[in-house]
């Protein structure tokens, strides 16, 4: 009986379309990342389609983009990317793209002593949607 009671809230949220898939928020090759700053969002009009986060770990900064299930499950596919913005300029060397990948990590940057933000993009319907986090110095 207890198991059914514990599962019921998750089932109810699923029926309401409010599920949130747990993501492994760990940068490739670095097992000790922690989020810094606030989460940014990528929006298509008024609809949120992805989250953007900045992490630090292993002596580096990392950008992370997670495309929400509601957008990722639409027909036609999508692409997504994650990159760091350092001192106001996008670091194209850190950029990583993914085709039909819900979670994309940037390359790590040696920028812990600089002002940084994470930047993410999602595209696939002829438009590019982007979002970023707050700046951390």
N, C-alpha and C positions, 0 to 999 in steps of 0.2 A: 504494500500500500504506500509506503514512503517513497519508493522509486517513482510511482505514478504521480505523486504530488510534486516531486522535484522536476519531472519532465513537463508537466502541464503548462507552466509559464512559458517555456520555450516553444511549445506547440502553439499556444495562444498568440505569441508574438509572431510566429511563422505565418499563421493564418492571417494576421493583420498586415503582413508584409513588412514587418519591422525587424527582421533578423539582421544580424551583423555578423558576418563571417570573421572568425578570429584569424588574424594574420600573424605570422611569425615575424616579429619586428627585430630582426637581427641581420645586420649587414653581411654580405658575403665575405667570408674570411675573417670576420671579427665577431666574437661571441659576447662582447661586453658593451654593446651600444645602449645608450639611454637617450630618450627624447629630450630635446631642449627647445624651449619656446612653445608657442601655441601651434595648434594644427590649422593649416590653411585648407581651403576648399576650392575645387574646380567646379564651376557651374555652367550649365547649358541653360541660358535664360534664368529662370528661378529654381531650376532643378539641380541639386548637387549630384555630380556624377563621379567625383573622386576626392580623396583626401591627400594632402601633402604634409609631410612632417620632416623635421630636421633632427638628426641624431649626432651624437658624438661618441667616440669610442676608438680604442686602439690608436690614439694620438691623431685622429682625423675627424673631419665633419662629413656627414653623409646626407643626401636628399633621398626621400622615399615617397613614391606615388602609389596609391592604392585605388584602383578603379572599382567603384561600387557594383555589386551584383546586378542592380537594376539596369545599369548601362551596359555592362559586360555581356549580359545575356541577350541583348538585342541582336537581330539578324544583321549580317553584313560585316561583322568584325570591327576591330578598332586597333589603334596603336596608342602607346603611352610612353612617357619619358620622365626622367628625373635628372636634375642638374643642380649644382650649387651656384648661388650668386655671391660673389666675393667683392666686398667694398663697392657694391652697387652695379657690378658688371657680371653678366652671365659667364660662367666658366665652362666654355664649350668642351674643354678637355675632360670635364667630369661627367658630361652628358651620356646617358645610356637610354636606348630606345628598346621597346618590346612590342612585338606584334601579338595581339590577343593575350597579353600577359596582364593579369590584374595587379600584380605587384612588381614594381621596378625600383631598383636601388641605383643611385648614381655611383660613380667611382669615388672613393674616399679622397678628400683633399687635405693637405697639410695646412689648415687655415684656422686652427683653434685660437690664434692670437689676433684674428682679423674679424671684421664685421661680416656676417654671413646670413643667408636665408636659403631655404630650400625652394625650388621651383619645379612645378610639374605641369605636363601637358597631356591632353587626350584629344585624339582626332580620329576620323573615320567616316564622317558623313559630309565631307567637303569643307568642314570648318575646323579650326583649332581652338580648343578651350584650354585655358591655363589658370593656374592659381599658385600662390606662394605663401610662405609662412612669414611671421614677423621677423625682423632683423635682430640678430644676437651679436653683441660685441663683447 
